[in-house]
Amino acid sequence: MNVINLIEGEEAIVESPEGRFEPFVVHYAETFIVPEIVGTYTIRPYGKSEGRQCATLKAFVRLNA
């Protein structure tokens, strides 16, 4: 599981190149989760942030079985 926070930029869009989920927009300081089962995903500037730099902070959650 990936826990991600948009820490720079006003808006970003999260997308699956394989179409495993509908794209969704996140805003500055929002936290969102991308399940590991999704596989590859992209995050890019969107809306007011297009053409600007965005940054994310990603936390890895490890479950001990």
C-alpha positions in Angstrom: 0.0 0.0 0.0 1.3 3.5 -0.9 0.2 6.4 1.2 1.0 9.6 -0.7 0.7 13.3 0.1 0.8 16.2 -2.4 3.3 18.6 -0.7 4.1 21.0 -3.6 1.7 22.2 -6.3 -2.0 23.1 -6.3 -3.3 20.1 -8.2 -2.1 16.8 -9.6 -3.8 13.9 -11.4 -3.3 10.3 -10.5 -3.7 7.9 -13.4 -3.3 4.2 -14.3 -1.6 3.6 -17.7 -3.4 0.2 -17.8 -6.8 1.8 -16.9 -7.1 -0.1 -13.5 -8.9 2.8 -11.9 -10.5 6.1 -12.9 -8.1 9.0 -12.9 -8.6 11.3 -9.8 -7.4 14.8 -8.9 -5.7 15.6 -5.6 -5.0 19.0 -4.2 -2.2 20.5 -2.1 -1.8 18.8 1.3 -4.3 16.0 0.5 -3.3 12.4 1.3 -4.4 9.5 -0.9 -3.8 5.8 -1.1 -2.8 3.7 -4.1 -3.1 0.0 -3.3 -0.1 -2.1 -4.3 -2.3 -4.4 -6.4 -2.8 -1.4 -8.9 0.7 -1.8 -10.1 2.0 1.1 -12.2 0.5 4.6 -11.7 1.5 8.1 -12.7 1.1 11.5 -10.9 1.5 14.6 -12.9 0.6 18.3 -12.6 -3.0 19.2 -13.4 -5.2 22.2 -13.7 -3.7 25.2 -12.0 -0.4 23.3 -11.7 0.1 22.4 -15.4 3.5 23.5 -16.6 4.7 23.7 -13.0 6.5 21.4 -10.7 4.7 19.3 -8.2 6.1 17.1 -5.4 4.8 14.2 -3.4 5.8 12.5 -0.2 5.3 8.7 -0.2 5.1 6.5 2.8 5.4 2.7 2.6 3.2 0.7 4.8 4.5 -2.7 5.7 2.1 -5.2 7.3 3.7 -7.9 9.4 2.0 -11.2 9.0 
